[in-house]
């Protein structure tokens, strides 16, 4: 059974930083693309950052320049470093992975990020 373990969310002041991590276990092989999406209050779930197994990255427009995604393939873990956080970054952040054998999208349970003074 596939399991996601997300950590690192919490409360931070505007301008602050947070680091999220997500470990995936239980799949029949190594994840393909991994990444993070977020759901802001009253909005759709949007892509924050994606990373391929070889390290190719893609960032959402609203966070570009403020976040950095990385992964540890040996640990099936993806990381998200977020800097200069804004109040508008408040929301639930979901870990994402494309997993074998079906290469469908899988999601973590989400971790809350609150940016507030």
SULDAGI-V871802 format. One line per field, one symbol per residue. phi: phi as a letter, one per 20 degrees, with the letter a starting at -180 (. if undefined). psi: psi as a letter, one per 30 degrees, with the letter a starting at -180 (. if undefined). burial: b if it has 24 or more other ideal C-beta (glycine too) atoms within 12 Angstrom, else e. A space follows every 10 residues. Layout:
phi=???
psi=???
burial=???
This chain:
phi=.fcdcdbofq dbfgnecbcd cbddcnefaf fefcrcdbce gmcffcfeac begenfdbcf ffdgndcbdb bdffdlcccc edclfdgfef rdddfcbecf eeleeccfen cedcdbe
psi=kkkkjklfla kllkfalkkk lkkklflfak lcklaklljl kgllklkekl klfggklkkl effkfflkkl ljefghkklj kklhkleffk akkkkkkjkl ffhlkkklfk kkkkjk.
burial=ebebebbbbe ebeeeeebbb bbbbeebeeb bbbbbbbbbb eeeeebbbbb bebeeebebb eebeebbbbb beeeebbbbb bbeebbeebb bbbbbbbbbe eeeeebbbee bbbbbee
